[in-house]
Amino acid sequence: MHTEIVARAREAGLADVTVLRGLDGHIGASRRTRRGLLRRPDNVPVTILVFDQEERLRRFLTTLADITEECIVTLDTAEAYRYGRVGSAERSRGRRDAG
């Protein structure tokens, strides 16, 4: 599923997407997800960070209903710095989505 989300984010022209795959976690109080020799590789916690402006992120989230069964989405303000070749920093305000 994360590869489809990344592809759709790229199609939508969102600023940045990063996928983080976890080693261990749990869902709710009962179901544990863990990566190991006898575990399915798709049964691990995944966090997808998407960076862009809030209104673009909210619009993008509506396009994911057909591929997600259940997920948690967090919208948060973040400060992003882009460094150029000469070391100058450009500051921009955006939103971060971890979900």
Backbone bond lengths (Angstrom), bond angles and torsions (degrees), N, CA, C in turn:
res aa  C-N    CA-C-N  psi(-1)  N-CA   C-N-CA  omega(-1)  CA-C   N-CA-C  phi
1 M - - - 1.433 - - 1.528 111.28 -
2 H 1.341 117.38 -37.43 1.463 118.68 -177.25 1.527 112.37 -63.48
3 T 1.331 117.96 -31.58 1.462 119.29 178.72 1.527 110.79 -67.28
4 E 1.320 117.17 -35.23 1.465 120.84 177.41 1.527 110.70 -68.91
5 I 1.323 117.55 -39.79 1.465 120.98 178.50 1.523 110.16 -64.07
6 V 1.327 116.96 -43.22 1.472 120.38 178.26 1.529 110.18 -62.53
7 A 1.328 117.24 -43.26 1.466 120.67 179.46 1.523 110.98 -62.49
8 R 1.317 117.30 -42.61 1.463 120.62 179.70 1.526 111.52 -68.10
9 A 1.322 117.00 -36.92 1.469 119.99 177.96 1.526 110.39 -64.78
10 R 1.308 116.25 -39.04 1.466 120.12 177.82 1.528 110.36 -66.01
11 E 1.339 116.48 -44.37 1.469 121.03 176.75 1.522 111.71 -58.27
12 A 1.333 116.18 -38.31 1.462 121.16 -178.93 1.525 111.93 -76.58
13 G 1.338 116.96 -8.25 1.458 120.47 178.60 1.517 114.41 75.72
14 L 1.343 116.88 26.60 1.458 119.79 179.23 1.529 110.43 -69.56
15 A 1.318 115.82 153.72 1.466 121.61 -170.76 1.525 114.09 -62.84
16 D 1.342 118.34 -46.07 1.458 120.34 -174.06 1.525 109.97 -159.19
17 V 1.327 116.15 143.29 1.462 122.24 176.32 1.526 108.00 -138.07
18 T 1.326 116.49 133.68 1.462 122.02 176.56 1.525 108.14 -133.88
19 V 1.336 117.13 136.45 1.460 122.11 177.95 1.524 108.19 -111.18
20 L 1.327 116.15 128.14 1.458 122.61 177.47 1.524 108.33 -115.84
21 R 1.309 117.66 124.58 1.465 122.10 179.95 1.531 108.29 -103.52
22 G 1.327 116.02 126.10 1.452 121.24 -177.46 1.514 113.56 -88.12
23 L 1.310 115.69 166.96 1.458 122.39 177.84 1.515 112.29 -97.00
24 D 1.331 116.50 -30.83 1.455 120.48 -174.20 1.520 108.58 -155.50
25 G 1.317 117.26 149.58 1.451 121.70 177.85 1.514 110.52 -178.49
26 H 1.321 116.06 -175.96 1.459 119.85 175.55 1.520 109.29 -146.49
27 I 1.324 115.59 155.40 1.453 122.59 177.86 1.515 106.85 -116.30
28 G 1.308 116.61 117.43 1.463 120.27 -177.64 1.519 110.47 65.91
29 A 1.310 116.12 -149.43 1.457 120.38 -176.82 1.519 112.95 -94.29
30 S 1.345 118.31 -10.66 1.454 117.33 -170.35 1.523 115.61 -122.26
31 R 1.323 119.37 -39.31 1.458 120.24 -171.31 1.526 111.15 -91.71
32 R 1.311 115.91 120.49 1.457 121.91 -179.96 1.523 109.19 -101.53
33 T 1.303 115.84 139.55 1.464 121.06 176.15 1.517 107.69 -116.70
34 R 1.329 115.72 128.35 1.460 119.12 -177.66 1.514 109.18 -149.63
35 R 1.313 115.45 143.01 1.455 120.85 177.57 1.528 108.43 -94.18
36 G 1.314 116.95 133.27 1.453 121.50 179.32 1.508 110.11 -167.04
37 L 1.318 116.65 -177.54 1.453 120.84 -177.16 1.523 113.22 -61.72
38 L 1.321 117.13 -37.12 1.458 120.63 -176.17 1.521 112.76 -100.74
39 R 1.315 117.61 8.17 1.462 121.42 -178.64 1.520 110.83 -100.09
40 R 1.317 115.80 149.07 1.459 119.96 173.81 1.525 108.99 -66.94
41 P 1.316 118.71 135.60 1.463 120.17 -179.17 1.520 113.09 -66.47
42 D 1.334 118.48 -17.39 1.459 120.33 178.64 1.523 112.56 -89.80
43 N 1.321 117.70 -1.27 1.456 121.92 179.55 1.527 110.76 -100.61
44 V 1.317 116.32 50.64 1.460 121.36 178.71 1.522 108.31 -126.42
45 P 1.326 116.76 153.60 1.462 119.02 177.73 1.532 110.84 -67.09
46 V 1.329 116.05 138.83 1.463 121.96 179.26 1.522 108.22 -130.76
47 T 1.322 116.79 134.95 1.449 122.88 174.02 1.522 107.63 -117.47
48 I 1.310 115.92 130.04 1.462 121.08 178.34 1.521 107.61 -115.46
49 L 1.321 116.13 118.83 1.460 121.78 178.34 1.513 108.49 -99.80
50 V 1.326 116.52 125.90 1.460 121.80 178.84 1.520 107.21 -124.13
51 F 1.320 116.33 125.24 1.460 121.45 -178.08 1.518 110.54 -111.80
52 D 1.320 116.14 128.00 1.462 122.55 173.45 1.525 107.71 -178.03
53 Q 1.316 117.09 -171.82 1.458 121.80 177.99 1.520 109.77 -73.63
54 E 1.336 115.24 148.84 1.459 120.91 -174.36 1.524 113.17 -54.05
55 E 1.315 118.51 -47.85 1.467 119.73 -176.62 1.525 111.75 -64.85
56 R 1.332 117.60 -34.28 1.472 120.58 176.71 1.532 110.82 -68.09
57 L 1.341 116.76 -38.99 1.468 120.43 178.41 1.525 111.39 -66.17
58 R 1.309 117.06 -43.96 1.468 120.46 179.79 1.535 110.83 -62.25
59 R 1.322 116.81 -40.95 1.463 121.14 177.69 1.533 110.11 -64.60
60 F 1.349 116.56 -40.66 1.464 121.49 179.47 1.526 111.74 -64.03
61 L 1.324 117.95 -40.30 1.465 121.71 -179.24 1.522 111.88 -58.12
62 T 1.312 118.02 -33.31 1.468 120.45 -179.71 1.524 111.97 -68.29
63 T 1.323 117.93 -17.10 1.466 120.95 -179.26 1.522 112.86 -87.40
64 L 1.326 118.01 -1.75 1.466 121.10 -174.55 1.525 113.82 -100.98
65 A 1.315 118.40 -3.58 1.467 121.47 -174.68 1.520 112.71 -58.92
66 D 1.324 118.60 -30.59 1.463 120.70 -176.37 1.532 113.49 -78.61
67 I 1.338 118.58 -10.76 1.466 119.04 -178.31 1.522 113.98 -119.20
68 T 1.316 118.50 -7.74 1.461 119.92 -178.13 1.522 111.13 -108.57
69 E 1.331 115.57 130.86 1.459 120.37 175.17 1.518 109.67 -82.68
70 E 1.321 115.05 -50.94 1.456 121.29 -178.88 1.515 108.14 -156.10
71 C 1.316 116.39 134.56 1.460 120.19 175.88 1.517 109.10 -157.96
72 I 1.301 115.52 165.60 1.461 122.05 175.79 1.521 106.54 -113.60
73 V 1.326 116.28 131.34 1.461 121.67 179.36 1.518 108.16 -117.71
74 T 1.323 115.91 131.40 1.453 122.01 176.53 1.515 108.35 -119.63
75 L 1.320 117.66 124.94 1.462 121.60 174.03 1.517 107.33 -104.01
76 D 1.319 116.03 129.35 1.452 120.71 -175.53 1.516 109.45 -144.32
77 T 1.310 117.60 145.60 1.458 121.93 175.92 1.520 109.10 -77.22
78 A 1.311 115.74 137.58 1.469 121.03 178.68 1.519 109.25 -137.83
79 E 1.308 116.55 152.73 1.453 121.64 171.33 1.508 107.74 -103.66
80 A 1.320 116.18 127.71 1.462 120.96 -178.75 1.519 108.95 -115.23
81 Y 1.312 116.97 137.81 1.463 122.65 177.74 1.516 108.52 -119.43
82 R 1.310 116.24 128.69 1.465 121.01 176.44 1.524 106.77 -110.35
83 Y 1.325 115.73 124.24 1.452 121.02 -179.10 1.515 109.96 -101.31
84 G 1.318 115.66 133.27 1.458 121.16 178.77 1.518 111.13 -92.57
85 R 1.301 115.59 -174.68 1.464 121.10 -178.46 1.517 112.97 -65.32
86 V 1.317 116.65 -30.56 1.466 119.65 -178.19 1.523 112.06 -90.04
87 G 1.329 117.04 1.72 1.455 120.60 176.05 1.512 114.45 88.46
88 S 1.332 119.22 4.92 1.452 120.28 178.23 1.531 109.13 -78.33
89 A 1.318 116.24 144.56 1.470 121.02 -177.96 1.516 109.88 -105.00
90 E 1.320 115.35 137.37 1.458 122.02 175.07 1.515 107.12 -111.96
91 R 1.306 117.62 122.62 1.458 121.54 -176.68 1.515 109.47 -97.11
92 S 1.319 115.95 132.34 1.462 120.21 175.42 1.519 109.20 -137.10
93 R 1.318 115.92 148.38 1.463 120.11 178.17 1.507 107.76 -101.54
94 G 1.310 116.12 135.60 1.454 120.75 -179.83 1.500 110.54 -149.56
95 R 1.315 116.01 -170.36 1.452 121.66 177.86 1.510 108.24 -119.43
96 R 1.292 115.98 150.02 1.457 120.87 177.02 1.508 108.69 -118.20
97 D 1.288 116.20 136.49 1.459 122.97 178.63 1.516 108.01 -119.07
98 A 1.315 116.78 118.47 1.466 119.92 174.81 1.511 106.97 -114.32
99 G 1.298 118.41 115.25 1.435 119.04 -175.78 1.437 115.96 -159.65
